[in-house]
């Protein structure tokens, strides 16, 4: 664990491998680590530095994974760095990742999560845009052709201490923020949960072929400006099992999934024996997790050249999508329209949800034997901004007046059936139906919510055969209110609302 418990690494070192030919980068990292050990202790500050990438390798798949888990980004800026597309990609990736999480790259006026030290006297107009307006830490000797300072020089020690001071300030600012939030991010599927919950609209932008990635980048920027949360790009992780776990989690949590597909099927999944690609796998997962077709949008170009498609499987899949209602078709020159369509759809959903919440109220009725989990169900409704009335009395002290009062205010009756005898449930239903009929109360939906011990819906259905239009939701296999079952309550009410 890093000093900042929300991250695996406190510092990510970004450098051009050409600058390490004389072990300058290795010596710098060791010196920095030793200096940071003085105020923090040995091995407390976790530093990530790539040891394997060479100039002729493809982009290392471990790098974006490490970037996503790092708190600070330190760039060893040099002429070699500016020539390296891999180094500039690391910088771009880190900044985009932070923004996608709804976090800030700066704390206060002077503390930045992106720090650059200058291995050479590089003019500010050549600095990447992420460094504009910031002060770099000079690590070069202006007297000797701007060569980097060496670890045995006093000026090197002074520069390192200045850098450590900047690192310490931003770490402490982030540590204080971390403690205030008290968020546990140890679960790799928990992507800054406080940031996610702060955004009611969440978009999963599925993996695409390389030819479409620049469009995805533009969409991320547009969504971010509209305060729409966009999940981090997947992959990473690249491994088949880890990829599926994270993709499934994020897709399930998303409000809407957007898939951009064209003639190129994308990169094959690491370790997948079927040679399936990331875009297709994520489409499969979305179709499993998103039962409502409205929860997915699929973009295809207006003119799709099937002759360019190498995979018969991928070609068949695209043909099947030809007449799919989820598909949007535009020219690539009109890709900006996709963002507008997504935003319009999310705004419509938001208004619809606000209308549902305004017109929806619940009465959670329970026996004292099931008070604990019934309270949890009531709290779930309140936390999701629904109006919920709660009654918890045993048979002897249950005042009919309170029962009548709650029924008069609700349009959905939720009877909790857990440890209590089923005869109590039947008696409550008879009493409720009588009051609702006589008083003409607005209750239009009745749900029996089943809690532990384990029960069978078929058996309860037989016992309640005298009642019409009673919905049963079986949550009796879990001590927690399962998200899918809670969603059934909301969906049921939405469908049952009178027009």
N, C-alpha and C positions, 0 to 999 in steps of 0.2 A: 504494500500500500504506500502511496505517495504521502508527502506532507499534507497536501490537500486531498482529503479522503474521497472527494468526488471524482478524482482522476487516478489513473494508473501511473502516469508520469507527470512530474511537476514541470519539466523542461524538455522541449524537443529541439535538438540541434540540427539546423539545416545548413549544409555546406556543399561546396563543389569538391568532388573527390580529387580533382587535379590540384587542389590546394593542400592536400595531405601527403604529397610525394616525399617531403622531408619530415613527416610526422608532426607538422605544425598543429594540425587540428587535434590529434591525439594528445599532444602535450598541453594544449589549451584546455581541453576537457578535463584532464587530470588535475591541472592547476585550479580550475574553477571548482571542481568537486572538493578538493582539499580546502579551499577557502570557505566554501559554504558549510563545510563540516564544523568550522570553528563556532559559528552562532547556533547551528541547528543540530550538530552531532553527526557522527559517522553514518552514512547510508540513509539518512533521513530524507534528503532531497533526491528524488529519483530523476535521472537524466536518461533520455533516449537518443542514441546516435546510431545511424545506420553503419554497419561494418562491412556490408557485402556488395553494395551496388558499385558497378564500374561503368565507365562511360559508354560502353557498347551494349549494356544490358537493357532489357525492357524495364518499364517502370515497376519497381519492387512493390508487390501487393501488400507487404507488411507495412509500408510507409503510411498509406492513408489510414490504416487501422490504428497505428501508433499516434498519428496526428489527432484522430478523433478522441483519443484518451489522454491528451496532453493539455496542461493548463496554460503554459507559456511557450512561445515560439521565438527562438533566438537564431537569427540569420547571420552567418559569417559572410558579409557582403564583400565581394571581390569582382574583378573583371571576369574571372572564370565563372563566378556565380551568375552574373548577368547574361552570360552566353549559354548557360545551362537551362534548357526547357524543363528539366526535372526539378531543379531548385525552385524555379519560378512557379511551377505547378504545386509544389509543397506549400509555398506561401499563400497561393490562391486558395488551395484546399482548406488550409487551417482557418483563414479568415471567413470563408464561406460556411464552414462547419459551425463556427461560433455564432454567426448570424442566423443560421437555420435553427439553432437551438433557442433562439430568442435571447441570447446573452449578449453582453457588450464586450468590445475589444479594449475598452478603456475604463478605468476606475478613477473618477475625479478628473482633474485637468492634466495631471502629469504622469499617471500610472497607466502604461500600455501593456497589453499581453503580447504584443509583437515588438521585440527588441532587436536592433541590428547593430553589430559592431563592424567597423570599417577596417578591412585588411589592406586597403589601399585608399589613396586620396581620390575618391570618385565624386565627380560633380553632382550636386543635388538634382539637377534636371534629369540625370540618368537613373536616379533611384526609382525602384518600383513605386507605384502609386500608394501602396500600403504604408510606405515610410515617409511620404511627403508630410511636411509639417512637424516631424519628429526629429529629435537630436540623436544622432548615432554616437557610439562610443569609439573614438579613434584607437586603432591598434596598429598603426603604421608609423614608420620612421620617415618624417619629411626630409631628413638630411641625407638619406641614402636611397634615392630612387623609389621612395615609397614602399620599401620592403616591409613586411610585417615585423612587428617587434618580437623579440625572442624571450623565452621564459626566464633566461638568466639576467635580463635587463630590469633595472628598477622601474623604468617606465611601463614595462609589461605588468609588473606587480601593481602599480598604481592604477592602470587601466582596468585590470581585473577586479580590484577593490571597488572601483567606480561602478563597474557592471554588477557586482554582487550587491551593492547598495540599491541599485535600481530593481534587481530581482527581488530583494527582500521586501521592498516597499509594495510591489504589486502582489507578492505572495501574501503579505499580511493583510492587505486590503481584501483579497479574495478569501482569505481564511475567515476574516470577520463576517463577510457576506455569507460564507458557507455555514458558519455557526448560527447566524440569524435565521437562515432558511431551514436548517436542521433537516436536510434532505439526504436520504440514503440512496446513493447511486451505485451500490455494489453490484446490482443485477445488470448484466450487460444489455438486457432488453429495456432497461429503464433509462431512456434518453432524457436526462434533466426533467424529471417528472413535473416539477413545479412549473417549468416553462411550458410543457405540453398542456397542463391543466389551465394555464392562463389563456390559452387560445382555444375557444370553443370550436373553431373550424380547423380541421387538420387534413392535409392532403398528402397522400402517398404517391410520389412520382416514381413510377416503376423504372427499372433499369432499361436502357435503350442501346441500340447499336452506336458505335462511335460517330457515325454520320449524323446523328440527331442530338448528340450531347450538348452542343452549343445552344440548341433551342431550349433544352431543359434548364440550362444555366440562366437563360433570360427569364424563363418562367419563374424560377426560384426567386429572382430579384423582384419581379412584379408581385408575387404572392407575399413576400416579406414586407414590401411597402404597404400592402393592404392588411397587415397584421394577421395573415393566414399562416398557420404553422405548417412547415414542410418537413417531413421526416428526413433524417440523414440519408444520403445515397447508400443503397445496398446493391452490390457489394461495396466495401467490406462488410462482414467477413466473406471470404471466397469459398471456404470449405463447404461442401454440400449440406451437411447437417446443421452447421452453425448458421449458414446463409438462410436455410429454410426456417429455423427457429426465429431468427430476428425478423425476417420478411413477414412471416405469419403473424407475429406479435404486432408489428407496425401496421400491417394491412387491417388487422382486426380493430386496432385503435383509431384508424383513420375515419374521417367523415366521407371521404371520396377518394377513389383510386383513379389515377390517370396513366394510361399506357400509350406510348408513342411507338408505332410499328411501321416499318417500311420493308424494302426488299431484303434487307440484311438482318439476319436473325440474332446477331449479338454474340457475346463471348460465351464459350462453353463453361459450364460449372465445374469447378475443381472437384475431382473425386466422384463425379456422377457417371455411373456405368452406362446410362442411356444416352450420354452426350447431349443432354438437354441444355439449353442456354438460359442465362439469367432472366431475360425478358419473358420467355415463354413460361418458365417455372413460376415467376411472380404472377403471370396472368392466370395460371392454373390455381395458385393459392388464393388469389382474389375471388375467383369463381366459387371456391369452396367456402370462403369466409364471408363473402358478401352475397347473401341470398337475394337481396333486392337489386335487380338490374340497374336501378337508378344510382346505386352506389359506385358505379364504374363508368368511366368514359374511355373510349378507345379511339385514338386518331390513326387514320390511314390516309396516305396521299390520294388525291383524286385519280391520278393516273399511276397505277401500280404495274410495274414491268415484271411480270412473272418469269420472264426469261433470265432475269438476273438472280433468281432464287436458286441456290444450290441444293437445299434440303427439301426433299419431297414432303416430309412431315410438316415443315414450316409452311410450305406452299399450301398444303391441304388445310392447315389451320387458318390461313388468311382467306382462303376461298370460303370457308364456313362463316367467316365474319362479314362477308359481303353484304348480307341483308340483316345484320344484327342491329337492333335498335340502339345499342350502346355506342355504335360507331359514328364518329364525326369525320367527314372527308373534306379536306381543303387542299389547295396547292401549298407547297412549302413556303411560298412567298406570303401566305396568309396565316402563318403559324401564330402570329400575335393574337389572332381571333380566338385561339383555344383558351388562352388565359382569361379572356373576357367571358367566355362561355362558362368556365369553371367558377369564376367569381360571381357571375349572375346566378348560377345554380346554388352556390353556397349561401348567397344572400336570400334567395327564395326559401331555402331550408330554414334559415335563421328566423325569418318572419313567420313561417309555418309553425316552428317550435314555440315561438313566443305566443302565438295564438293558442296553441294547444295548452301551454302552461297557464295562460290566463283563464282558459275555460275548463281547466281540469282540477278536480279536488278529490282526495281520497279519504276514506274512513277505514283505518286499520283497526280491526276488532279482534281481540285475542283473549284467551283464558289466562289466568295468572300463571299457569304451568308453562306457558310459552312466552312469557314476558320478555326474556332476554333477546331472542332472535326477532320477535315481533318489533321490539324497540329498534333493532338494527334496520329492519325494513322501513320503518317510519322515518328514521334518520336518513336513509338513502334517498327517500322521496324529498325530504326537506332540503338536503344538500344539492339536489338537482332542481331546486327552486319550484317544486310543486307544493301546493297547499295540501297538508295532510293533518287529519284529526286522528286522535289516538285514544282508545279506550282499553283499559286493562283491569278488569274486576273479576273476582271469582263468582261462582254461581249464587252464593248466599248474599253478597253485598252489591250485586250489579243493579244500579238504579236504572229503572226503565226510562226515566226522564233524560238521563245523560245519553243513553243509547238512541233515543228518539231525536235528541238535539243534534248529535253527530250525523245521523242519517239525513236530517233536513238540510245540511250544508254540503254534503258530498254528492258527486255524480258517479263515483265508483266505490263499491263496498268490497273491501279486502278482508276476508275471514282467514285467520291464521290457524292452521291445523297441524299441530306437532305432537306433543306428549298427551294432550287432552284426548278424552274419549270421543269417538266419532259421533256419539249421540248428542254431545254438546254442540257440535257443528250443525247437525240437523235441526236441533232446537233453535239455534241462532238464525238459521236460514228461514225457518217458519215464521219466527217473530219479526225478522226484517221484512219479509215479503208482505206480511199483514200490515205493518206500519206504513211501508212505502205505498201500498195500494190504497189504504184508507186516507192517508194524508196527501197523496199525490206528490210525493217527494221526487226530486229530479234524478234519482239513482237509475242509471241506464245500463250499468255493467256490474256483474257480481263475479268475483274471483275467489276461489278457495286456493290459498297458497300453502302447499304442503311442505312441512319441515321435518327434520329427524324426530323419531326413528324412521327407518326406511319404509316406504309405502309404495303401493302399486296404484297407478291411476285408474286401471280397469276396475279394481275392487271398489274404489271410492265412487266411481261412476255408477256402479250398480247400486250402491247404498243411497245415492242422491238422484235416482232415476225419476223421482216425483217432481224434481225441480227442472224447469226449462232454462236454457241459455246460461248455464253455470259453467264458467271456464275454470279448468283445473291446471295449475302450474306446479310441477313436481320438483321441489328443491330438497327433497328428503334424503338425498345422498350426500349432502354437504352441510357442515356447521356454519358455512358462510353463505351469504346471499350471492348466488352466482350471477355474473354480469348478463349472461344470455337470458336468464329467467327474469331478471329485473327489466331487461329490455322488452320482454314479452308483456309485462304489465303495461309499460308505456305504449307499446304498439297496439295492444288490445284496446286501450282506452281511446287511442287515436281513431282506430277503425270503428269503434262503437259510438263515437260522438254523433249526436243528431245533427242533421244538416240544417 
